[in-house]
């Protein structure tokens, strides 16, 4: 109990338990051989039995033990029945009966400050002032690390990376940016890197007063960049008059070359395509080769390997095994790293199908990173997969609140609404994404899918590009063609997907056959998806495209095999109203 309060190291608990184990037999021997008397401790054999007071002392000890047990039972009763709602995955009835489309209640901090209160801040991309334009990844990385450092302070609401970086290169005034991000303070600056020297300029702006309330220039050796980041975060805390209720977070330090490679890997990883992920993997590998004990690089590598494996760019089993090893190694080095816990939870859900362990692991990730957007997105995915739509929406909405212009967060919210049967809400979110990125073929496909689920196939077809090579476009095109009654075209496109993409789209092919009411073929492809460890399996209990399978005996047999039968039954029981999709549904 005192370990977190006194900021003691994690090994302290283990040391205490070890000493207790060693001490127990010693205490047992002394208790057997000696006796406490009014004259002091004596050997048991030297005590006159007629004068022994063991009955009195034993009764006192019994009373003490009973009192402690009563206190312990009271604590557990309060924890279970009073504070149960604070657990990320509690099963309380109030959560089950909540209207899943409503926004979550504000936290005490948000109630005090308001959603855009005086404790809100966005960190805009620091400008690269280096002679070499190729150092832009370094200035971007410094920005992201500062942002992550400030986000660890519970008393601050910090807009996440994607939203802040969406204004990069745009010549917008500070008040406009602040309004879009719903913050009252902006931190901006510049980075100049030359050889082993770095100059970082930072300034904090109060948007309402249109005034600089703090600014500083740091001209240091490159190996002091970590100290600069800590100093800037501390100055921001002081300038905003934030009262910290705990130890101020600090940057994880490493070799400067390893750090530069880590920032380069994060830069590549943000692009989200095969070539960029391969480049990111190479940079993380180089960083780890220089500093094998740099936990953030191991955690970032885990996510990159998982993406490469699940998209079929590297061998799936080998890639996921390597991703798991990287996440575990990160936790061995730093068991408070939220990203590492999230990476492990993602692996447990998407590859191991160990749903309960994934739920426990993501709880730990939330504990260490309650405002970490990646953690919240993965928490939403796990909640969806385990039949908790209310919690899934809550996590997804919180991610969007922290990162309102992030395509990833908005996609998470869209699919969470879709999974919850809120197809109109999902449509609104996907259309919002299209306003930010109108050229996205994948998002256009998602819009078409939710329109189809609302019985609007003609409108859905307007978002389909018949000649696209995008897999989501081709998949959704089949579903819409079925709704339009164009069976010949749907059959032809289905065969193309089978011939060309069966190794990565077995689950989607099962969805197509279920949507066409070809139940036997759908189960054949579900079995194939099971053998291939297809990541699509995680959405099976809420998937509206599989509705035709639900009355078949093989459905529950399959769910039992993958460990989802209880989640499925609970989801059906707890839904006050259930969307029953079919062709032309509303």
Buried (B, 14 or more C-beta within 10 A) or exposed (E): EEEEEEEEEEEEEEEEEEEEEEEEEEEEEEEEEBBEBEEEEEEEEEBEEEEEEBEEEEEEEEEEEEEEEEEEEEEEEEEEEEEBEEBBBBEEEEBBEBEBBEEBEEEEEBEEBBEBBBBBBBBBBBBBBBEEEEBBBBBBBBBBBBBBBBBBBBBBBBBBBBBBBBBEEEEEEBEEBBEBBBBBBBBBBBBBBEEEEBBBBBBBBBBEEEEEEBBBEBEBEBBBBBBBBBBBBBBBBEBBEBEEEEEEBBBBBBBBBBBBBBBBBBBBBBEEEBEBBBBBBBBBBBBBEBBEBBBBBBBBBBBBBBBBBBBBBBEBEEBBBBBBBBBBBBBEBBEBBBBBBBBBBBBBBBBBBBBEBBBBBBBBBBEBBBBBBBBBBBBBBBBBBBBBBBBBBBBBBBBBBBBBBBBBBBBBBBBBBBBBBBBEBBBBBBBBBBEEEEEBBBBBBBBBBBBBBBBBBEBBBEBBBEEBEBBBBBBBBBBBBBBBEBEEBBBEBBEEBBEEBBEBBBBBBBBBBBBBEBBEBBBBBBBBBBEBBBBBBBBBBBBBBBBBBEEBEBBBEBBEEBEBBBBBBBBEEBBEEEBEBEBEBE
